[in-house]
């Protein structure tokens, strides 16, 4: 179990750096380039998020193979409060390959705005559950 928590801790550091880049992009004035950069940052941040969920599930003794299974597992472990919003984020991540459509790009951009707060809550919950200290 100690090794699983160590892996989770290392993954959290990477995830938090990715989350910081996503938060940073929202400080920029809107443009198509900012929108597209946001979508890219959303995509890799979400990827790291669901993989963090998979690692947390593993600590709980549950093996998951897909993002949906990982989301359900951390919900069952009470690490997140709502699966619907996370499934929505997953659907948006899956739509990223279709962002050449202007409307899709705008919709994914708007959804990406929700991820920082949502993910920050999940990170805090995971850190509290496994006694992972905040990095100074």
C-alpha angles and dihedrals in degrees: 000000000000091000091050091052091048090053090047091050092052091047091051090057091055091045092051091052090051091048090052090055090051092050091047094056091059088064090066122089112258118269134143089260091052090047091052093046089050091053091051092048091046090053097053093039091053090048090055091045097056091044088053087053089052091052092048090050089051090055086053089053096255123125115210128185104185138042091249092053091047092050091049091047095053090044090054088048088053093240092126129032103215134032096189095069092045091049087050089053089049091051090050091050088052090051092056091092087063097053091115082086107085095218093050091049091052092048093049090047091055092047090049089064089068097054102076096059093039093049094044089058091051092049092051090049093050093047091050094047094051098033093243109166124228113257114247 
